[in-house]
């Protein structure tokens, strides 16, 4: 019975948005998570109500959590898509992952932020018994327009190590005792992580 309902839901909500037919459906999420394509993404579902936007700044006031899901089997098709669509989330479906961190709800100067990153890197090196060079650290920050204050960051360690996401969550729990801005809720199955613009 559920299979028939899924089919009806997919047919009813299917909406072609590009050549890959991104759809906003519950089954699309499951299909994308379980297919064999290497590159999986999510994009925010567009706001429909003009009251969702601030009249002065144009920023979204009330954000919808709805997402479109898509996947690509080749890097070229994935790359071509993200060039046209800068606000994309990586959909991480594997159990083993590069170490990553989400830091939120802070106001730090560039110097304060760099000191915090140094602590995070030192603790990560000790915990995973690895060496991390500057080129291995990928950071995406959100801050003020004048770049004097940082407010949130996504950090990915790309030095060849991969760790089970449950192990990463345990490490994040420990890190939160040192760096209170660590979000330790991002270590889940099928996680969306915003890519840098």
C-alpha positions in Angstrom: 0.0 0.0 0.0 2.8 2.5 0.9 4.4 1.8 -2.5 1.2 2.9 -4.3 0.9 6.0 -2.1 4.6 6.9 -2.8 3.9 6.6 -6.5 0.8 8.8 -6.3 2.7 11.4 -4.2 5.6 11.4 -6.6 3.3 11.8 -9.6 1.3 14.6 -7.9 4.3 16.6 -6.6 6.7 16.0 -9.5 8.0 19.3 -10.8 10.6 19.6 -13.6 13.1 22.3 -12.7 16.0 21.5 -15.0 17.3 18.7 -17.2 17.7 16.4 -14.1 14.1 16.9 -13.0 14.6 17.9 -9.5 11.4 17.1 -7.5 10.1 18.1 -4.1 8.8 14.8 -2.9 9.4 12.5 0.0 10.3 9.7 -2.3 12.8 11.8 -4.2 14.9 12.2 -1.0 15.0 8.5 -0.5 15.7 7.8 -4.2 18.6 10.3 -4.2 20.1 9.0 -0.9 20.0 5.4 -2.2 21.0 5.8 -5.8 24.6 5.0 -7.1 25.4 8.6 -8.2 28.6 9.9 -6.7 27.6 13.6 -6.2 24.4 14.3 -4.2 23.0 17.7 -3.4 20.1 19.6 -2.0 19.0 23.1 -2.7 16.5 25.3 -0.7 13.0 25.3 -2.0 12.2 28.8 -3.2 10.2 31.1 -0.9 6.7 31.7 -2.3 5.2 34.3 0.0 6.5 37.9 -0.3 5.9 38.2 3.4 8.7 35.7 4.0 11.2 38.5 2.9 12.3 41.6 4.8 11.0 44.6 2.8 14.2 46.6 3.3 17.0 44.1 3.1 15.3 41.5 0.9 16.6 38.8 3.3 14.5 35.7 4.1 12.7 36.3 7.4 10.9 32.9 7.7 13.0 30.2 6.1 11.3 27.1 4.7 13.2 23.9 5.4 11.9 22.3 2.2 14.6 21.1 -0.2 15.0 19.9 -3.7 17.3 16.9 -4.1 19.4 15.9 -7.0 22.4 13.8 -7.9 25.0 13.5 -10.6 27.0 10.6 -11.8 29.8 12.7 -13.3 31.9 15.5 -11.9 31.3 17.6 -15.0 27.5 17.5 -14.7 27.8 18.3 -11.0 30.3 21.1 -11.6 28.1 22.6 -14.3 25.1 22.6 -11.9 26.8 24.3 -9.0 28.2 27.0 -11.2 24.6 28.0 -12.0 23.3 27.4 -8.5 25.6 28.8 -5.8 23.3 28.0 -2.8 23.8 24.3 -2.6 24.1 21.7 0.2 26.2 18.6 -0.1 24.1 15.5 0.8 26.5 13.3 2.7 25.2 9.7 2.7 28.3 7.7 3.5 29.1 6.5 7.0 32.8 7.3 6.7 33.4 11.0 6.1 36.1 13.6 6.1 36.2 15.3 9.4 33.9 18.3 9.3 32.7 20.9 11.8 29.8 23.4 11.9 30.3 26.4 14.2 27.4 28.7 14.8 26.1 31.7 16.8 29.3 33.6 17.5 30.7 37.1 16.8 34.5 37.0 16.4 37.0 39.2 14.8 39.3 37.6 12.2 42.1 37.2 14.8 39.8 35.7 17.3 38.4 33.4 14.7 41.9 32.3 13.6 42.8 31.5 17.2 39.7 29.3 17.5 40.5 27.5 14.3 44.1 26.8 15.6 42.6 25.2 18.7 40.2 23.1 16.6 43.0 21.9 14.3 45.3 21.1 17.2 42.6 19.1 19.0 41.7 17.3 15.7 45.4 16.4 15.1 45.6 14.9 18.6 42.3 13.1 18.5 42.9 11.4 15.1 46.7 11.1 15.4 47.2 12.9 12.1 49.0 15.9 10.7 46.9 18.7 9.2 48.5 21.3 7.0 46.9 24.7 6.1 46.1 23.5 2.6 44.1 20.6 4.1 41.6 22.9 5.9 38.7 24.1 3.9 36.7 26.9 5.6 33.5 28.6 4.5 32.5 31.5 6.7 29.5 33.8 7.0 29.9 37.2 8.5 29.3 40.9 8.2 29.6 42.6 4.8 32.8 44.4 5.9 34.5 41.0 6.8 35.4 42.3 10.2 33.2 40.0 12.2 32.5 36.3 11.6 29.3 34.6 12.7 29.3 31.0 11.5 31.6 28.6 9.7 31.8 25.2 8.0 35.2 23.5 8.2 36.3 20.4 6.3 39.6 18.6 6.9 40.8 17.2 3.6 44.0 15.4 4.4 43.0 11.8 3.5 41.5 10.6 6.7 37.9 9.5 7.0 36.0 8.8 10.2 32.6 7.2 11.1 30.1 10.0 11.7 29.2 8.6 15.1 32.9 8.9 16.1 32.9 12.5 14.8 29.9 13.2 16.9 31.6 11.9 20.0 34.7 14.1 19.2 32.4 17.1 18.6 30.8 16.5 22.0 34.3 16.7 23.5 35.2 19.8 21.4 32.1 21.6 22.6 33.6 21.7 26.1 36.5 23.7 24.6 34.8 25.6 21.8 31.2 26.3 22.7 30.2 27.2 19.2 30.5 23.7 17.9 27.2 22.3 16.6 27.3 18.6 17.6 23.9 17.8 15.9 25.3 17.7 12.4 26.6 14.2 12.6 23.6 12.2 11.3 22.7 9.9 8.5 22.1 11.6 5.2 23.3 15.0 6.4 23.0 18.2 4.3 26.0 20.5 4.7 26.0 23.9 3.0 28.8 24.3 0.4 30.8 27.5 0.2 29.6 30.1 -2.3 
